[in-house]
């Protein structure tokens, strides 16, 4: 061989060796690891508290560089109302954010400089102190940054920072106010204009509405209609609380609801204009606090009334109009006219203008201040919010047992209870739904002589059997049947114990603790749910054990939850037996640290009758267990048999969601599957899996996600045929993973 050829082959060999070494020792790509404060799982409710509806507000967005002081706030208030910040000295911040109009302007689309119509509705400023991003599309990261756009944008106030500084420096009163607020000479700067306005806006806090007083123990603060509306708001039928959770009733993430563009309006891509990988038409969910005062609604003011907004969501948002990627929670719902009216009445109960700032009589520039505006919604609010104002004292209350007597409704006795009480319900059929917002309540059924539990019966038309939000809530010894949304919903609570119940045909979920902390679910039998019989979501520290589920789409589900344990359960004849998942577009951004062991998962071959458009409707029948994008899950000592598509599956989120929809780490990572018993799985795979893989298997892994390990000597088949074990050294694992994903990529 000639010398030059030897050199070429030697060079190629060296490059190959370098490539192998790189593939073996370079870190594998992994999803971003979020700090705990960004997980979003678990309850934020206050303890001790009269009810579980009392939630801790998030920390404000105040920074050390711009600490709030009374002097800054007063300066910011004057600047907020002063037209001197605009080019023509004819617009102030208050022009588009008038306090009398809920800090909005009462128009579909705001008007800018020289009367130019702007593309979006003016957002309310109430509780902006808690926001983590600003504007409908989240383009600004801080409140200080936010002030710059309306002041300097040529179509809005069209101000010039240099001219603003020059004008303010020429006004002795402002010079004095700036120096006092910022404790320095030469304090009149454009940056300090932003700082002062931001400091003022952080004082616009609303937290003493009728809802807040009800949550704190004033049982009469909400009218009966508003209490019914609160139940509808929290129902899995409407899912309003998914994007508008207490205490802020807002969400800083971005979702597509499908609001139509206005006639003649250029299409607004929303968040996609700021972040190219975001969904077209995604906007943030604004706060519902003081929402009754700030009509019209949505990013372009498309709807004039709250009734129109409810109707829009009832029909599934823009889904029926062909809008793509509408949020998974905007599915439509059926409400009676009374239920719609009650839901709107509840939103009026979120009104509180206690901290309404005063309009200054004059500002140092001498320019005219925006005038007060008559807002007819205030009169409607006063009529709607006709509840009481006296709080209940429980400091000297001695716990008692209250018993439902013949002819009484369960709710009538619940309404008499105080924290610490036990409510007993003798055997009978109770055709009602029950709302328990009080903390420290035990809710027990009393069986008859034959051992039959009392039945809470929805007759196929009630939304939820039981809704509870109180901390330290225990419920047991009931049958709950025939509702359209949930059997038992517990929302936002700490220390939840649900046990010894039979749940049948209750719509989406059987038992449904969501955004809860420290949950124990045991000895529950659930059947005929179109999602999950036993579900815990967006929660932390959850144990599910000794349950029996069959005839559902999902037997047991742990969704976007931290620290879960699922054991000693039997799941058979569902579409899927056990589901550990991380879904996008939810407040909780993680699913991790779950143990699944000693369960029997068999013959989960039932048809998928999940509601069209939901994530669960995508699951192929015949799946024993599925880990979808969850991390640090250990699955062991389970018996998995007779599941026709696959016994155990581990998949990436892109199997069911577009990349634009995914706002969480999409890969399943650091999962360990070992020492399970597999029998007769994958014998007749669903078409979706058969088209993808050709057949079913005991174990199916799509190859994604770093550090997934399998030690399964009992498995007779798997995809891929060779699975990486726990003992495989990291360099060899890295080589295997890269080779596998290269091959899968070629085939794909």
C-alpha positions as MATLAB code, in Angstrom:
seq = 'XXXXXXXXXXXXXXXXXXXXXXXXXXXXXXXXXXXXXXXXXXXXXXXXXXXXXXXXXXXXXXXXXXXXXXXXXXXXXXXXXXXXXXXXXXXXXXXXXXXXXXXXXXXXXXXXXXXXXXXXXXXXXXXXXXXXXXXXXXXXXXXXXXXXXXXXXXXXXXXXXXXXXXXXXXXXXXXXXXXXXXXXXXXXXXXXXXXXXXXXXXXXXXXXXXXXXXXXXXXXXXXXXXXXXXXXXXXXXXXXXXXXXXXXXXXXXXXXXXXXXXXXXXXXXXXXXXXXXXXXXXXXXXXXXXXXXXXXXXXXXXXXXXXXXXXXXXXXXXXXXXXXXXXXXXXXXXXXXXXXXXXXXXXXXXXXXXXXXXXXXXXXXXXXXXXXXXXXXXXXXXXXXXXXXXXXXXXXXXXXXXXXXXXXXXXXXXXXXXXXXXXXXXXXXXXXXXXXXXXXXXXXXXXXXXXXXXXXXXXXXXXXXXXXXXXXXXXXXXXXXXXXXXXXXXXXXXXXXXXXXXXXXXXXXXXXXXXXXXXXXXXXXXXXXXXXXXXXXXXXXXXXXXXXXXXXXXXXXXXXXXXXXXXXXXXXXXXXXXXXXXXXXXXXXXXXXXXXXXXXXXXXXXXXXXXXXXXXXXXXXXXXXXXXXXXXXXXXXXXXXXXXXXXXXXXXXXXXXXXXXXXXXXXXXXXXXXXXXXXXXXXXXXXXXXXXXXXXXXXXXXXXXXXXXXXXXXXXXXXXXXXXXXXXXXXXXXXXXXXXXXXXXXXX';
ca = [
       0.000    0.000    0.000;
       1.331    3.372   -0.914;
       2.340    5.823    1.759;
      -0.325    8.365    0.912;
      -3.032    5.691    1.171;
      -1.713    4.573    4.569;
      -1.858    8.162    5.735;
      -5.473    8.549    4.582;
      -6.588    5.358    6.315;
      -4.629    6.244    9.427;
      -6.282    9.648    9.468;
      -9.710    8.106    9.026;
      -8.968    5.646   11.811;
      -7.959    8.444   14.129;
     -11.116   10.393   13.266;
     -13.215    7.276   13.869;
     -11.540    6.730   17.232;
     -12.131   10.352   18.180;
     -15.768    9.994   17.146;
     -16.180    6.853   19.237;
     -14.528    8.475   22.244;
     -16.731   11.540   21.852;
     -19.863    9.408   21.551;
     -18.843    7.452   24.632;
     -17.790   10.240   26.940;
     -19.639   13.376   25.813;
     -22.752   14.037   27.930;
     -26.031   12.986   26.385;
     -28.526   15.738   25.638;
     -30.967   16.136   28.515;
     -34.012   18.233   29.256;
     -33.551   21.379   31.281;
     -33.578   20.663   35.008;
     -35.969   23.105   36.643;
     -35.341   24.382   40.172;
     -38.004   23.337   42.707;
     -39.531   26.808   42.815;
     -40.500   26.373   39.153;
     -41.978   22.884   39.444;
     -45.501   24.158   40.053;
     -46.689   20.942   41.699;
     -48.603   20.778   44.951;
     -50.869   22.978   47.006;
     -50.341   26.637   47.834;
     -53.109   26.704   50.437;
     -52.521   28.346   53.803;
     -52.413   26.439   57.079;
     -54.034   26.824   59.495;
     -56.954   28.312   57.636;
     -60.721   28.245   57.745;
     -60.874   26.809   54.243;
     -58.552   25.329   51.676;
     -59.516   28.149   49.334;
     -57.105   30.422   51.168;
     -53.955   30.280   49.070;
     -50.562   31.894   49.424;
     -50.014   34.586   46.823;
     -46.751   34.176   44.926;
     -43.868   36.476   45.753;
     -44.084   39.810   43.990;
     -41.785   40.669   41.105;
     -40.158   43.487   43.059;
     -36.375   43.571   42.636;
     -33.580   44.631   44.958;
     -32.598   47.208   42.366;
     -36.027   48.833   42.617;
     -37.323   48.278   46.136;
     -40.777   49.777   46.677;
     -40.956   52.842   48.929;
     -43.827   55.247   49.639;
     -41.893   58.013   47.897;
     -41.424   55.981   44.711;
     -45.070   54.944   44.746;
     -46.294   58.541   45.036;
     -43.964   59.687   42.269;
     -45.085   56.759   40.126;
     -48.737   57.628   40.738;
     -48.225   61.181   39.472;
     -46.265   60.011   36.432;
     -48.929   57.376   35.704;
     -51.535   60.133   35.352;
     -49.280   62.751   33.711;
     -49.554   63.205   29.907;
     -46.031   64.660   29.858;
     -44.691   61.192   29.025;
     -46.352   61.256   25.584;
     -45.054   63.038   22.530;
     -48.127   65.229   22.137;
     -48.680   65.723   25.882;
     -52.176   64.291   25.412;
     -51.906   60.699   26.709;
     -50.928   59.226   30.036;
     -50.691   55.633   31.240;
     -54.136   56.186   32.753;
     -55.588   56.946   29.318;
     -55.496   53.244   28.430;
     -55.501   51.985   32.021;
     -58.195   54.013   33.724;
     -58.761   52.898   37.340;
     -62.505   53.399   36.909;
     -62.520   50.815   34.110;
     -60.617   48.100   35.944;
     -57.357   49.672   34.740;
     -58.429   49.105   31.158;
     -60.095   51.521   28.723;
     -63.498   50.012   27.920;
     -62.702   49.585   24.220;
     -62.163   46.519   22.066;
     -58.765   47.744   20.951;
     -56.785   50.488   22.599;
     -56.217   53.830   20.898;
     -52.676   55.139   20.553;
     -51.038   58.334   19.375;
     -53.171   60.490   17.094;
     -56.137   58.174   17.612;
     -54.491   55.168   15.947;
     -56.292   51.893   16.648;
     -53.908   49.402   18.215;
     -54.157   45.660   17.530;
     -54.905   44.543   21.090;
     -57.140   45.184   24.059;
     -55.628   47.112   26.982;
     -54.885   44.608   29.753;
     -55.909   45.319   33.311;
     -53.083   46.205   35.701;
     -54.611   44.723   38.833;
     -52.158   42.349   40.560;
     -49.391   42.841   37.983;
     -47.065   42.655   40.998;
     -47.371   38.868   40.740;
     -46.762   38.505   37.004;
     -43.612   36.888   35.674;
     -44.085   38.230   32.154;
     -46.042   41.104   30.660;
     -48.284   41.948   27.695;
     -50.620   39.479   26.025;
     -47.609   37.837   24.387;
     -45.232   37.988   27.368;
     -42.621   40.005   25.510;
     -41.405   41.866   28.622;
     -39.725   40.048   31.506;
     -40.054   42.773   34.156;
     -42.564   45.439   35.075;
     -39.881   48.076   34.586;
     -39.211   46.794   31.076;
     -42.935   46.704   30.346;
     -43.337   50.448   30.885;
     -40.974   51.230   28.033;
     -43.125   49.883   25.195;
     -46.280   51.980   25.666;
     -44.281   55.110   26.455;
     -41.898   54.967   23.480;
     -43.806   53.015   20.815;
     -44.569   55.321   17.888;
     -48.145   54.017   17.683;
     -48.830   54.402   21.410;
     -47.617   57.337   23.517;
     -44.681   57.971   21.130;
     -42.563   59.529   23.858;
     -38.829   60.085   23.622;
     -36.700   59.170   26.665;
     -34.417   62.138   26.062;
     -37.301   64.598   25.736;
     -39.044   63.130   28.780;
     -35.916   63.595   30.890;
     -35.465   67.137   29.611;
     -39.070   68.106   30.306;
     -39.093   66.599   33.795;
     -35.804   68.291   34.742;
     -37.380   71.609   33.861;
     -40.105   71.123   36.483;
     -38.770   71.831   40.007;
     -41.538   69.846   41.704;
     -40.577   66.721   39.759;
     -36.853   67.228   40.438;
     -37.629   67.341   44.163;
     -39.863   64.281   43.989;
     -37.265   62.251   42.073;
     -34.461   63.201   44.458;
     -36.608   62.308   47.445;
     -37.738   58.997   45.926;
     -34.298   57.860   44.787;
     -32.260   59.595   47.478;
     -29.739   61.137   45.125;
     -28.989   64.176   43.011;
     -29.452   63.920   39.263;
     -32.213   61.354   39.892;
     -34.374   62.524   36.991;
     -33.625   59.784   34.491;
     -35.787   57.821   32.135;
     -34.808   54.632   33.964;
     -36.160   56.110   37.189;
     -39.384   57.046   35.400;
     -39.760   53.327   34.655;
     -38.801   52.402   38.215;
     -41.319   54.776   39.788;
     -44.218   53.711   37.583;
     -43.415   50.052   38.240;
     -43.329   50.721   41.998;
     -46.760   52.352   41.794;
     -48.216   49.527   39.713;
     -47.013   46.960   42.260;
     -49.390   48.510   44.793;
     -52.429   47.693   42.653;
     -53.341   44.631   44.714;
     -56.813   43.159   44.882;
     -57.258   40.448   47.516;
     -60.337   41.319   49.575;
     -63.158   40.307   47.263;
     -66.288   38.440   48.387;
     -64.485   35.271   47.319;
     -61.551   36.076   49.617;
     -63.877   36.765   52.529;
     -65.717   33.508   51.867;
     -62.420   31.638   51.779;
     -61.459   33.223   55.098;
     -64.622   32.058   56.836;
     -67.387   34.507   55.989;
     -69.809   31.828   54.867;
     -72.322   34.418   53.664;
     -69.885   36.461   51.577;
     -70.956   34.571   48.456;
     -74.550   34.381   47.371;
     -76.019   30.914   46.693;
     -75.618   31.540   42.967;
     -71.957   32.475   43.419;
     -71.285   29.382   45.486;
     -72.836   27.249   42.768;
     -70.756   29.158   40.232;
     -67.586   28.467   42.215;
     -68.377   24.752   42.001;
     -68.857   25.022   38.234;
     -65.630   27.017   37.937;
     -63.694   24.209   39.637;
     -65.413   21.395   37.778;
     -63.476   19.162   35.393;
     -66.352   19.831   33.026;
     -65.411   23.469   32.519;
     -61.772   23.276   33.734;
     -61.725   27.042   34.288;
     -59.374   26.569   37.237;
     -56.692   24.984   35.050;
     -55.709   28.388   33.631;
     -57.254   30.668   36.276;
     -56.276   29.131   39.589;
     -56.554   30.872   42.936;
     -55.225   33.065   44.366;
     -54.265   35.142   41.314;
     -56.835   33.519   38.998;
     -54.309   33.838   36.191;
     -51.547   31.918   34.489;
     -48.349   33.301   32.997;
     -48.089   30.530   30.406;
     -49.469   30.871   26.884;
     -52.309   28.924   25.310;
     -54.325   28.865   22.121;
     -58.042   29.284   22.739;
     -58.984   30.154   19.181;
     -60.405   33.640   19.684;
     -61.364   34.866   16.199;
     -59.627   37.803   14.585;
     -61.882   40.839   14.308;
     -63.352   41.625   10.890;
     -60.699   43.331    8.795;
     -58.043   42.760   11.445;
     -54.662   41.398   10.421;
     -54.064   37.986   12.010;
     -52.381   38.227   15.404;
     -49.884   35.411   15.985;
     -49.544   36.260   19.688;
     -46.667   34.555   21.483;
     -45.322   33.217   18.175;
     -44.249   36.768   17.300;
     -41.985   36.775   20.354;
     -40.888   33.150   20.462;
     -40.779   31.428   17.102;
     -41.201   27.947   18.558;
     -44.435   28.944   20.293;
     -47.885   28.174   18.936;
     -49.539   30.558   16.517;
     -52.323   32.435   18.291;
     -51.162   31.654   21.838;
     -51.832   34.330   24.480;
     -51.488   34.460   28.240;
     -54.439   33.869   30.540;
     -55.179   37.207   32.249;
     -56.291   37.505   35.855;
     -60.011   37.191   36.518;
     -59.770   39.471   39.533;
     -61.864   42.595   38.875;
     -62.737   41.071   35.509;
     -66.307   42.394   35.807;
     -64.967   45.954   35.580;
     -62.781   45.647   32.486;
     -64.988   44.624   29.545;
     -64.608   43.876   26.664;
     -62.611   40.662   26.849;
     -59.842   38.637   25.183;
     -56.690   39.913   23.510;
     -58.646   41.816   20.877;
     -61.790   42.620   22.836;
     -63.779   40.159   20.730;
     -66.433   39.571   23.414;
     -68.428   42.326   25.042;
     -69.693   40.408   28.061;
     -68.668   37.597   30.373;
     -71.694   35.670   29.136;
     -70.213   35.737   25.633;
     -66.891   34.489   26.987;
     -68.592   31.546   28.714;
     -70.475   30.699   25.510;
     -67.193   30.785   23.563;
     -65.547   28.279   25.887;
     -68.715   26.177   26.069;
     -68.486   25.517   22.339;
     -64.827   24.521   22.630;
     -63.229   27.867   21.818;
     -62.061   28.045   18.227;
     -61.818   24.281   17.870;
     -65.090   24.058   15.953;
     -63.952   26.874   13.671;
     -60.925   24.914   12.548;
     -58.305   26.621   14.705;
     -55.350   24.297   15.144;
     -53.638   23.425   18.425;
     -56.417   24.701   20.665;
     -55.428   24.075   24.278;
     -56.160   20.578   25.581;
     -58.369   22.020   28.328;
     -60.609   23.961   25.941;
     -62.881   21.093   24.988;
     -66.323   22.587   25.326;
     -68.960   21.780   27.913;
     -72.699   21.641   28.380;
     -74.183   23.985   30.972;
     -77.761   24.935   31.642;
     -78.644   28.621   31.464;
     -78.757   28.647   35.261;
     -75.245   27.165   35.469;
     -73.915   29.769   33.022;
     -75.532   32.517   35.038;
     -74.043   31.115   38.245;
     -70.585   30.939   36.693;
     -70.736   34.595   35.674;
     -72.044   35.497   39.137;
     -68.972   33.863   40.662;
     -66.658   35.938   38.473;
     -68.370   39.069   39.817;
     -67.432   37.821   43.293;
     -63.761   38.369   42.375;
     -64.263   42.135   42.463;
     -62.401   44.273   45.000;
     -61.417   47.928   44.650;
     -60.234   48.397   48.229;
     -56.810   49.535   47.017;
     -58.117   51.762   44.242;
     -55.676   54.708   43.993;
     -56.878   58.282   44.017;
     -56.840   60.330   40.854;
     -54.509   63.295   41.491;
     -56.290   66.642   41.297;
     -53.298   67.916   39.358;
     -49.839   66.796   38.264;
     -46.586   68.820   38.401;
     -46.571   69.383   34.628;
     -49.869   71.244   34.872;
     -51.294   69.118   32.034;
     -54.884   67.872   32.371;
     -55.404   64.604   34.239;
     -57.641   61.938   32.753;
     -61.192   62.331   33.994;
     -63.207   59.885   36.042;
     -65.404   57.591   33.938;
     -68.796   56.214   34.885;
     -68.562   52.417   34.844;
     -72.037   50.842   34.869;
     -70.470   47.480   35.797;
     -69.936   48.801   39.315;
     -73.665   48.969   39.903;
     -74.067   45.412   38.600;
     -71.274   44.299   40.911;
     -72.981   45.855   43.914;
     -76.195   44.015   43.041;
     -74.440   40.696   42.384;
     -72.264   40.797   45.477;
     -75.009   40.896   48.056;
     -73.435   38.523   50.549;
     -72.623   39.210   54.171;
     -69.528   40.697   55.751;
     -69.085   38.985   59.111;
     -66.372   36.372   59.471;
     -66.865   33.202   61.454;
     -64.729   32.737   64.549;
     -63.558   29.171   65.090;
     -60.967   29.803   67.783;
     -63.199   28.456   70.571;
     -65.102   25.876   68.522;
     -65.183   22.374   69.963;
     -65.393   19.731   67.258;
     -68.754   17.992   66.962;
     -70.306   15.256   64.846;
     -73.135   16.372   62.582;
     -75.455   13.724   61.172;
     -77.761   13.976   58.173;
     -81.268   13.115   59.342;
     -84.171   11.832   57.286;
     -85.441   14.469   54.882;
     -82.288   16.578   55.098;
     -79.835   17.128   52.273;
     -76.158   16.460   52.784;
     -75.322   20.029   51.764;
     -77.595   21.529   54.398;
     -75.581   19.767   57.099;
     -72.235   20.567   55.468;
     -73.210   24.236   55.570;
     -73.553   24.001   59.355;
     -70.111   22.496   59.865;
     -67.027   24.274   61.167;
     -63.379   23.204   61.000;
     -62.777   20.081   63.044;
     -66.275   18.651   62.645;
     -67.244   15.204   61.403;
     -70.178   14.850   59.007;
     -71.974   11.491   58.984;
     -74.316   10.430   56.191;
     -76.534    7.371   56.884;
     -77.289    4.946   54.092;
     -79.638    6.297   51.430;
     -79.622    7.608   47.877;
     -78.828   11.329   47.821;
     -79.565   12.990   44.484;
     -77.361   16.041   44.923;
     -73.801   17.218   44.676;
     -71.847   18.333   47.714;
     -69.419   21.232   48.173;
     -67.047   21.204   51.148;
     -64.723   24.203   51.339;
     -64.026   24.021   55.076;
     -60.725   22.717   56.407;
     -60.346   19.901   58.943;
     -63.487   18.001   57.930;
     -64.169   14.265   58.088;
     -66.939   13.198   55.708;
     -68.126    9.644   56.369;
     -70.896    7.474   55.044;
     -72.665    5.153   57.484;
     -73.536    1.783   55.907;
     -76.819   -0.008   56.458;
     -77.131   -3.424   58.080;
     -76.187   -5.125   54.798;
     -72.980   -3.072   54.670;
     -74.139   -0.917   51.748;
     -72.671    2.553   51.615;
     -74.806    5.679   51.050;
     -74.998    6.702   47.392;
     -74.382   10.195   46.016;
     -76.283    9.974   42.735;
     -75.937   12.390   39.788;
     -78.532   10.789   37.491;
     -76.244   11.457   34.527;
     -76.654   15.230   34.614;
     -74.803   16.572   37.650;
     -71.229   17.734   37.015;
     -69.421   16.605   40.180;
     -70.444   14.381   43.042;
     -68.283   16.019   45.688;
     -66.029   19.075   45.421;
     -63.731   19.735   48.356;
     -60.996   22.267   48.886;
     -60.398   22.133   52.625;
     -57.063   21.130   54.099;
     -56.981   17.967   56.201;
     -59.937   16.456   54.363;
     -60.964   12.832   54.780;
     -63.776   11.108   52.892;
     -64.788    7.442   53.094;
     -67.591    4.867   52.890;
     -69.589    6.258   49.958;
     -70.727    5.127   46.542;
     -70.634    7.965   43.991;
     -72.390    7.355   40.689;
     -73.504    8.858   37.391;
     -72.011   12.329   37.182;
     -70.692   14.011   34.055;
     -67.336   15.402   35.230;
     -65.963   13.840   38.424;
     -66.902   11.645   41.300;
     -64.798   13.330   43.986;
     -62.726   16.446   43.170;
     -60.324   17.817   45.772;
     -58.614   20.978   44.591;
     -55.667   22.819   46.107;
     -55.691   21.119   49.506;
     -53.098   19.732   51.908;
     -53.427   16.404   53.715;
     -56.084   14.584   51.695;
     -57.263   11.084   52.572;
     -59.735    9.351   50.236;
     -60.534    5.727   50.985;
     -63.122    2.950   50.960;
     -65.383    4.131   48.145;
     -67.064    2.805   45.029;
     -67.055    5.205   42.058;
     -69.014    4.471   38.896;
     -69.638    6.382   35.654;
     -68.719    9.830   36.971;
     -67.470   11.308   33.706;
     -63.818   12.273   33.403;
     -62.366   11.134   36.716;
     -63.455    8.976   39.615;
     -61.389   10.497   42.404;
     -59.489   13.604   41.364;
     -57.110   15.349   43.781;
     -55.453   18.161   41.819;
     -52.860   20.680   42.975;
     -52.760   18.918   46.321;
     -49.992   18.008   48.758;
     -49.774   14.876   50.918;
     -52.465   12.663   49.398;
     -53.381    9.093   50.326;
     -55.840    7.174   48.143;
     -56.649    3.581   49.099;
     -59.278    0.870   48.824;
     -61.269    2.544   46.083;
     -63.046    0.688   43.280;
     -63.608    2.690   40.104;
     -65.258    1.864   36.805;
     -66.639    3.435   33.610;
     -64.714    6.748   33.617;
     -63.837    8.248   30.222;
     -60.432    9.288   31.537;
     -58.958    7.954   34.798;
     -60.723    6.147   37.620;
     -57.986    7.062   40.113;
     -56.142   10.272   39.283;
     -53.774   12.654   41.012;
     -52.467   15.619   39.079;
     -50.150   18.596   39.603;
     -49.663   17.334   43.133;
     -46.849   16.237   45.403;
     -46.389   13.397   47.882;
     -49.121   11.071   46.604;
     -49.728    7.434   47.563;
     -52.220    5.298   45.617;
     -52.632    1.765   46.933;
     -55.018   -1.170   47.184;
     -57.401    0.137   44.506;
     -59.375   -1.793   41.897;
     -60.044   -0.234   38.504;
     -61.693   -1.715   35.436;
     -63.711   -0.606   32.417;
     -62.122    2.866   32.293;
     -59.881    4.496   29.730;
     -57.162    4.735   32.419;
     -57.103    2.750   35.612;
     -54.595    4.802   37.648;
     -52.906    8.036   36.548;
     -50.255   10.210   38.131;
     -49.947   13.361   36.017;
     -47.359   16.149   36.433;
     -46.809   15.049   40.009;
     -43.726   14.927   42.251;
     -43.028   12.114   44.732;
     -45.642    9.461   44.013;
     -46.002    5.835   44.966;
     -48.430    3.464   43.260;
     -48.567   -0.038   44.710;
     -50.770   -3.054   45.439;
     -53.356   -1.929   42.882;
     -55.277   -4.110   40.418;
     -56.006   -2.556   37.023;
     -57.762   -4.754   34.479;
     -59.874   -4.337   31.350;
     -59.164   -0.620   30.975;
     -57.674    0.920   27.841;
     -54.459    1.433   29.809;
     -53.734    0.137   33.287;
     -51.301    2.596   34.894;
     -50.173    5.919   33.366;
     -47.328    8.089   34.718;
     -47.138   11.205   32.592;
     -45.915   14.733   32.073;
     -48.282   16.736   29.885;
     -47.665   20.192   28.394;
     -49.605   23.421   28.887;
     -50.211   22.832   32.599;
     -49.165   24.822   35.682;
     -46.990   21.961   36.915;
     -43.963   21.512   34.667;
     -42.553   18.271   36.075;
     -43.435   14.628   36.692;
     -40.745   12.867   38.725;
     -39.709   10.641   41.598;
     -42.439    8.012   41.331;
     -42.327    4.373   42.387;
     -44.705    1.862   40.781;
     -44.518   -1.577   42.327;
     -46.389   -4.742   43.279;
     -49.381   -4.010   41.047;
     -51.381   -6.440   38.906;
     -51.965   -4.984   35.452;
     -53.802   -7.350   33.139;
     -56.022   -7.494   30.066;
     -56.202   -3.740   29.608;
     -57.633   -4.092   26.126;
     -60.789   -2.009   26.373;
     -61.774    0.440   23.653;
     -60.605    4.021   24.135;
     -63.740    6.079   24.734;
     -61.882    9.205   25.851;
     -63.368   12.492   24.783;
     -62.175   13.576   21.341;
     -59.409   16.162   21.484;
     -58.060   15.067   24.854;
     -54.591   13.637   25.374;
     -56.050   10.424   26.750;
     -57.979    9.777   23.534;
     -54.627    9.174   21.783;
     -53.632    6.173   23.921;
     -53.770    2.879   22.001;
     -55.904    0.163   23.616;
     -54.055   -2.776   25.061;
     -51.402   -0.853   27.040;
     -50.433   -2.187   30.454;
     -48.283    0.680   31.742;
     -47.071    3.856   30.066;
     -44.420    6.306   31.178;
     -44.831    9.435   29.069;
     -42.041   12.023   29.453;
     -41.830   11.428   33.214;
     -38.446   11.317   34.964;
     -36.952    9.285   37.808;
     -39.676    6.629   37.731;
     -38.895    3.196   39.147;
     -41.161    0.319   38.081;
     -40.619   -3.057   39.747;
     -42.261   -6.242   41.070;
     -45.394   -5.746   38.984;
     -47.255   -8.487   37.154;
     -48.080   -7.261   33.656;
     -49.988   -9.705   31.480;
     -52.515  -10.069   28.718;
     -52.184   -6.509   27.385;
     -52.497   -6.905   23.642;
     -50.481   -3.884   22.435;
     -47.694   -3.714   25.001;
     -46.945   -4.492   28.595;
     -44.633   -1.591   29.466;
     -44.069    1.495   27.296;
     -41.713    4.464   27.731;
     -42.237    7.357   25.316;
     -41.375   10.930   24.471;
     -44.104   13.604   24.342;
     -43.803   14.076   20.591;
     -45.690   10.805   20.171;
     -48.878   12.808   20.790;
     -48.023   16.520   20.718;
     -46.476   18.924   18.232;
     -43.194   20.569   19.220;
     -44.966   23.938   19.350;
     -47.339   22.647   22.022;
     -44.622   21.306   24.294;
     -43.517   23.655   27.083;
     -41.961   21.000   29.341;
     -39.033   18.617   29.069;
     -40.404   16.112   26.529;
     -38.074   13.186   27.231;
     -38.480   10.378   29.754;
     -35.200   10.390   31.688;
     -33.513    8.469   34.529;
     -36.183    5.773   34.668;
     -35.464    2.255   35.915;
     -37.701   -0.668   34.914;
     -36.772   -3.958   36.553;
     -37.862   -7.304   37.962;
     -41.411   -7.268   36.639;
     -43.275  -10.375   35.462;
     -44.506  -10.265   31.850;
     -46.945  -12.740   30.331;
     -48.643  -12.706   26.927;
     -48.341   -8.995   26.090;
     -48.257   -7.491   22.599;
     -50.054  -10.412   20.944;
     -52.427   -8.252   18.864;
     -51.101   -4.701   18.785;
     -53.266   -1.692   18.092;
     -52.946   -0.383   14.515;
     -51.010    2.689   15.651;
     -48.260    0.559   17.206;
     -48.399   -2.115   14.518;
     -47.871    0.493   11.779;
     -44.952    1.958   13.727;
     -43.209   -1.191   14.962;
     -44.818   -4.054   13.076;
     -45.996   -5.822   16.248;
     -46.479   -5.443   19.975;
     -43.996   -6.268   22.737;
     -43.662   -6.824   26.455;
     -41.551   -3.649   26.592;
     -41.565   -0.750   24.132;
     -39.097    2.129   24.434;
     -38.818    4.799   21.765;
     -35.134    5.277   22.571;
     -35.458    8.854   23.766;
     -34.335   10.255   27.079;
     -31.030    9.873   28.872;
     -30.277    7.175   31.440;
     -33.297    4.900   31.005;
     -32.375    1.434   32.239;
     -34.058   -1.958   32.036;
     -33.309   -5.171   33.909;
     -36.144   -7.434   32.787;
     -35.139  -11.110   32.480;
     -38.836  -12.086   32.491;
     -39.620  -10.138   29.327;
     -39.795  -12.316   26.216;
     -39.866   -9.454   23.715;
     -38.912   -5.818   23.560;
     -38.280   -2.913   21.242;
     -35.433   -2.333   20.814;
     -34.393   -6.010   21.101;
     -31.478   -5.092   23.380;
     -32.219   -2.816   26.326;
     -29.566   -1.015   28.388;
     -29.241   -2.485   31.877;
     -28.417   -0.780   35.162;
     -24.930   -2.274   35.125;
     -24.018   -0.967   31.677;
     -21.174    1.542   32.149;
     -21.996    5.108   31.222;
     -19.628    5.254   28.200;
     -21.158    2.107   26.712;
     -24.644    3.388   27.469;
     -23.826    6.624   25.651;
     -22.530    4.713   22.627;
     -25.607    2.489   22.600;
     -27.993    5.437   22.991;
     -26.427    7.421   20.162;
     -26.327    4.421   17.838;
     -29.950    3.567   18.638;
     -31.186    7.091   18.037;
     -29.177    7.308   14.810;
     -30.863    4.165   13.505;
     -34.312    5.256   14.684;
     -33.730    8.605   12.991;
     -32.810    6.922    9.723;
     -35.866    4.692    9.821;
     -38.109    7.590   10.824;
];
